[in-house]
Amino acid sequence: MQKQGHRHPPYVGIYFILLVLTAASILVSFVVHREAAPPFVFTLSTVKAALIALFYMHLKYEGRYVIALALIPLIVFAVVLFALMPDIIPYQKM
Amino acid sequence: MSSSETRVEEIEHKEYYESFSVPFQRFGFWVFLSGEIIILGGLVAAAILFRLSYPNWFESSTYTNVIISSINTFVLLTGSLTAVLAHKNAVDGKWDKVQLFLGLTALAGLTFISIKFIEYSREIHHGFVPSKDVFWMFYYGITGIHGAHVLAGTFIILGVMLFLKKKKLVEAVENAGLYWHFVDIVWLYIFPLFYLT
C-alpha cells in the first residue's frame, strides 16, 4: 500500500529542465545544419527521456523486475537498430 | 537545499518505494508498456534507419512546421507534469487536487490532438500526402499511431477521473500517468525525427 507524507522528487524543477532541453534541441537544429543535427538532438531527447523515466515514471526508485521490464524492450530495440543498419544504409546509397 | 539534505530525501524516497513489493497492477501495467515499447520503438527505429539512409529526408522535413510541433511538445510535457502532480497528490491523499490535475492532463491531450489535426490539414492542403515520398509515409504513419495513443491516454485519464468518484485508488492514477509519460517519451523522439533533422 502507498504511504502518506513521504517526500517527492522536484517535479516542477524537472519540468523546467525538460523545457530548457527542448529549447536547446530547437536551437541546435537551427544553428547546426539539419543534416548534421541528429547526434545532438537525439542525445538531448535521450536525456529528456531518461529524466521522465527516472523521476516521473519513478524508475529510479523501482525494484529490479520493473526495471527489467523497461530495459529489455530497449535492448531489443537497440539490437534491431544496429543489426539492420549495415543492410539498409549501403542498399539505399547504391 | 544542501547536498546532504538532497541525499537524505533521495534515500527516504528510495526506502519508501522499496518498503513494499511491486503492486500487481503496476507490474502488470509495466508488462503492457513493454509491449508498447517494442511496437512504437520498432516503428521509430525503422524511421531512424531511413533518416540515416534516405537522402531527401532532411529536405522533406523542412516542410513540417517547427512552431506548431514545438507548441505540441510543450503541451505534452505540461501534461506529464500535471499527470505526475496528480499521482503526488493521490499519494498524499489530496483527492480534490488529483481530479484537477487529471483534468488538466486530459485537456493537454485534447489540445495536442486538436493542434495535430490543424497541422495535418495544412500539410494535406499543400500537397504533402502520405503517397508523396518515404518521409511523408513515415510521418503520417508514426505521428498518426502516436496521436491515437495520445487519444487513448486521454480517454484513460478521463476514465480514471470517473472511476475515482467511486473508489480512491492510487494505482489507477499512477498507471494512467505511466501511460501518459510513455506517450510523451515517444514524442521526444518523433519531434526531432520529423521536425528538427
Interface residues (C-beta under 8 A of the other chain):
Chain A: M1 Q2 K3 Q4 G5 H6 R7 H8 P9 Y11 V12 Y15 L18 L19 T22 S25 I26 V28 S29 R34 E35 A37 P38 V41 F42 L44 S45 K48 A49 I52 A53 F55 Y56 M57 H58 K60 Y61 E62 G63 Y65 V66 L69 A70 I72 P73 L74 V76 F77 V80 L81 L84 M85 I88 I89 Y91 Q92 K93
Chain B: E9 E12 H13 K14 Y16 Y17 E18 S19 F20 S21 V22 R26 F27 W30 V31 L33 S34 G35 I37 I38 G41 G42 A45 I48 L49 F50 R51 L52 S53 Y54 P55 F58 S61 T62 V66 S70 T73 F74 L77 T78 S80 L81 A83 V84 L85 K88 A90 V91 D92 G93 V170 G177 L178 H181 F182 D184 I185 L188 Y189 F191 P192 L196 T197
